[in-house]
Amino acid sequence: KKTMSILGIDFGLKRIGIACTDELNISSHPIMQIDNKPNGEHVGEIVKIIEERSIRLVLVGMPFKSDGHLKIQDEIEDFVKDLEKKICIQILLWDENFTTKEAEDFLIINNFSRKKRKKIKDMLSACNIIDSYIRSLK
């Protein structure tokens, strides 16, 4: 029997990184990067991924700041509302304060070019969101 798969989303105003767990929810792997489109088409693309991979939980990274509200938080909340209208599985906002920086540092240490980093950073951030969630369960 298949266990619950988790989808991680690193939402950005330009790009959205998508990652998923393996079938045992032990580790995450990058899936793709989607452009954030003004017409909201990206929501449909994500719904398709969720259906294809029998996802049971969606984690959406949310930067929490101790000193006030960020514009991106509103964008993420709107995105989650749009997604909730189209799927009936749990969506959790997950603190992603350091995931992007972790991803960036990892890529720099491993000598990825700036161009290549731009292509995969958001997917790696999505992996980091999942990994931090899995660690929290232990």
N, C-alpha and C positions, 0 to 999 in steps of 0.2 A: 504494500500500500504506500501511496505517495504521501510524504509529510508536507506540511504547510510551507510553501515558498514565500519568501519575503522580497518585495521590490523596494529598492531604495531610490529616492529621487533627490538630486541636488538641483534645486530650482534656481535659475538665474534669469535675469532680464533679457539676456541674449541667447544663452544656451542652457539646456536642461540635461544634466547627466543622469543616466539610468543604469542601475546595477541590480543584480538579483543574487539570491543565495543558491547554493547547490541543493540537491534534494534533501540532504540531511540537515540543512541549516547550520553547517559548520563553518563555511566560508562564503565569501561573496566574490562575484566576478563582474567586470564591466560588461554591459550589454551594448549601449549605444549612447550617442549624444544627439539630442533633437534641438532644432532651432525653436526658440520661443517665438511663435508667430502672432501678430496682432489680431488675426481673425480667430484665434483660439484653436486652430487645427491641431496643435500639439496635444491637446487634451484627448482628442480622438485617437491619435497615434499611441498614446500611453494606455488608453483603454484597450486597444488591440493587443498590446504587449501583455497586459494583465490577463486578458482572456486566453491568449495563446499559451501562457505559462502557468495556468491555474494558480495564480497568486492568491494568498489568503490574508496577507497583511501588507499595507503600503506605508512606508516610512517616508515622510517628507521632511527634509532638513529645514530647520528654522533657526536663524541666528538670534539668540537672546542676548540683549544688552542690559546691563544693570542700570545704565544711565539713560533710559528713555526708549523711544520707539523708532524703528527704522522704516523707511519707505518700502523696502523689500518685504517687510513683514505683511504689509497690506496686500502686496502682489501675491505673496504665498497664500494668504488666507483666501483671496479671491480664486486662485487656482484650485485650492482644496475644495471650495464650494462647488466649482464647476465639475470637478472630478466626482464629488459625492453624488451629484445629480445623475451620473452615468454608471456608477458601480455601486454594489451593495456589500462591499467588504470594508473592514476596518481601515481607517486612515489615521495614522498617528503622527503628530508633529514631534520631531526629535531634535534636540539641541545639537546644532552642527557647528558650534562656534569655532572649533579648531580643525574641522575636517578639510577645508580647502587649503589651509596652510600646511597641514600634514601631507596632503597630496602633492602640493607644490614642492615642499622640501624633499620628499621622496624622489620626485622626478629630477630635481636639480642634482641631488646626491648621485643619482644613477645616470647622469650626463645626457638626459634627453634634451634635444634642441628646443628652443623657445617655441618654434612652430609645432613641433610634436607635442610639447607640453600643453599647448592651447587645445589640441585635439582631444587629449585624454584626461586632462585635469578634472573636469566635471564628473566624468565617469568614476574616476578614482575617489573623488569626494563622496559620491553616492555609495561606493564600496565602504568607505570609512564610516558613513552613517549606519550602514547595516552592521558592520563589525562592532561599533560602539554599542549598538542595541543588543547584539548577541552577548557581548561581554557583560552587559548589565543584568542579564538573566541568570548568570552563573553565580 
